[in-house]
């Protein structure tokens, strides 16, 4: 019965970015997502990594949803999910412990320690959007992935919690509320992107997912199929466009076009290319000049990522390969540059989806990853309920009652 109800639901996932806003609608059929429609529009209303104009962004969101659902769809049967990208996001590793029963660890114990870990991880002004258990610790010395049935006096859990500014969540909520949409869950853009582009083998062996967008680059490291690192860097493809705009003294539109059509990170033996200065005038430049402006910015982005993730010895040894996605990740020669900087095998993400709009379009990696997160949304509902103040108070009262009655 539940599967029947679920199959009638229409899932709508949004990718709210600084260059584009995209919406994809799908329903579950035979436990597989069937895409109903998709649309993307130029982003408006976001400026300097903040919501600048609520009405502008709401209007774009509404348009993409309408185009994605089509004329005949009924939005009353919809459930909504959105990504979130915060340059002020933080990751916090926590270690929490509880006393367990003498008969062995139960599922109830696991739920209890997970709740305790979430509550103890709260930081003022920040909201937890993902909590990833790394491992369980039995009596301070034995580490396991599944503690159920194990006997110990103390049960510990090590988790990685990803947090974003509450003010950013509130801003996005107000945008969606403007058009009568309530978001069921917000998911981190980098996590969504990583889930869409990484193979099971890569996630197990150790890999860094690098999504280079318009204004931000999202980095996620996975090892043993667990997220062990996440970060957002406020640099992206728009910085490359600005460098060309200033360096070549052309319009930003011409700079973007030159980057897309002729951008390269490899030398081209003095090839000449024609670039528009404005709507009427053009000039010939050496393609190596273009590369000479573009390459330093990509080097900067990759070197910042390398320094951040290699600063931790565990993260450094965990990474066996690099996978790059995002709209700014399609430039020629990026995989070779990445291999030189990271000293790791690198591939540019592609989507092997024959006869699909998404074929070889890594700029939609976050949107496609949102499908995977949205279809398993029930797993994330407990986290949001635990972190609500009412649930927080209820857990405190329950724990006190248990302690007073059975201590």
Secondary structure, 3 states (H helix, E strand, C coil): CHHHHHHHCEEEEEEECCCEEEEEEEEEECCEEEEEEEEEEECCCEECCEECCHHHHHHHHHHHHHHHHCCCCCHHHEEEEEEECCCCCEEEEEEEEEECCCCCCCHHHHHHHHHHHHHHCCCCCEEEEEEEEEEEEECCCEEECCCCCCCCCEEEEEEEEEEEEHHHHHHHHHHHHHCCCCEEEEEEHHHHHHHHHCCHHHHHHCEEEEEECCCCEEEEEEECCEEEEEEEECCCHHHHHHHHHHHHCCCHHHHHHHHHHHCECCCCCCCEEEEECCCCCEEEEEHHHHHHHHHHHHHHHHHHHHHHHHCCHHHHHHCCEEEEECHHHCCECHHHHHHHHHCCEEEECCCCCCCCCCCCCHHHHHHHHHHHHHHCCHHHHHHHHHHCHHHHHHHHHHHHHHHHHHC
